[in-house]
Amino acid sequence: MRRGDLAAATSVAVASQAQVDAAARRVDEARAKVDAARSAHTALVAAGTTSVAVVRSEQFIARVRRDHEVAIEAHARAEASHRGQTDAVDAARGRLARARADKEVIERHFARWRTERAKLAERRED
C-alpha cells in the first residue's frame, strides 16, 4: 500500500511538473508578445502615424501586459502546486521507509523468537 501511495504521489508530481513547464512556456510567449507589441509601437511612432493608431497600439500593449501578468500568476500557482506535490512525494517516501524499517524490526523479532523456540525445544529433547 505504501508503494502505491508513493507511485500515486510521483505520478501526480510528474503531471504537475508538466503543468509548470506549460505555464513557463505561456509566460515566455506572453513576454515575446509584449516585446513585439512594444517594437511595433516604436515603429509606428517613428513612422509618424496617426494618433488613433498610436492609442490603439498603446491599448494593445496594455492588454498584452495584462495577459503576461496573468501568465506569470498562473505559473506561480502551478509552481506552488508542484512544490506541494513534491512535498507529498517526500512524505510518501518517508512513510514507505518507515514501514520498511518497522517490517524489518518485526521480522528480526520473529526470527529471534523462532530461534529461541527452537533452542528451547532442543533443550527439552535432551
N, C-alpha and C positions, 0 to 999 in steps of 0.2 A: 504494500500500500504506500509506503514511504517513497519507493522508487517511482510509483505512479504520480505522486504529488510533485516530485522533482521534475519528472518528464513534462507534466502539465504546465508547471511554472516556467520551465525552459521554453516550451513551445510558445507560450504567451509572450515571454520576453523577446523571442525572435521576431514575433509578429509586431510587437511594439517598436522594436528597432527598425523594422521596415517602415513603420509609420513615421518615425523620427527622420529617417532618410528621405522619405517622400516630402515631409514638411520642409526639410532643409532645401530640397530642390525647388519647392514652391517659393521659398524665401529668395533664393538666387534668381529665379525667373522674375519675381516681382522687382528685385533690385535692378535687374537688367532693363525692365520696362521703365523704371524711374529714370535711369541713366539715358535711355533712348528718348524719353519724353523731354528731358532737360536739353539734350542735344538738339532735338527738333525745335524746341522753343528758342534756343540761342540762334539757330539758323534762321528762324522766322524773323526774329528781331534784327539780325544782321542784314536780312534781305529788305527790310523796311516795309513790312506787310501792314495790313490794316489793323486798327485797334481791336476790332471784333475777333480777328484770328488770334491775336496775342492773348486776349481774355480767354478765349476757348482753349488755347494751349495751356494757360495757367490753370484753368479749371481741370483740364485733363491731368496735369502734373499733380494737382491736389488729390484727384481721385486715385491715381496710381500710387501715391504716397500712402493713402489710407489702406489700399489693398496690400501694400508692403507691410504696414504696421499690423494688419490683420494676420498676414502670413507669419510674421515674427511671433505674434502672440500664440498662434496655433502651434508653431514649432516649440515654443517654451512649454506649452501644455503637454505636447507629445513627449518632450524630454522628461518632464516631471512624472508623467505616467510611466515612462520606461524606467526611470530610477526606482519607482515603486515596484515595478515588476522584477528588476534585478535584486531588490531587497527581498522580494518574495522567493526568488531562486536561492539566495543566500540562506534564508530561513529554512527552506525545504532541504537544502543541502545539510544544514546543521542538524535538523531533525533526523535525517537519514543517518548521519554519522553517529548521533546519539543512540538511535535504535540499533545500529550495528554494534556499538560498544556494549549496550545492555545485553544484546543477544550473546555476545562473546562471554560476558561475565556469567550469564546463566549457563551457557554450555560448559564453561570451566567448572562451575559449581557442581553441575550434574556429573561431569567426568570424575571429579574428585569424590563425589558421593558414591558413584558406581565402583570406583577403585576401593574405597573404604568398605563397601558392602562385600566386594569380592574378597578382600583380606579377612573380614570377619567370618565369612563363610568358610574360608580356608582354615582359619584357626579352629572353627567348630568341628571341622572334619578331622583335625589332628587330635 
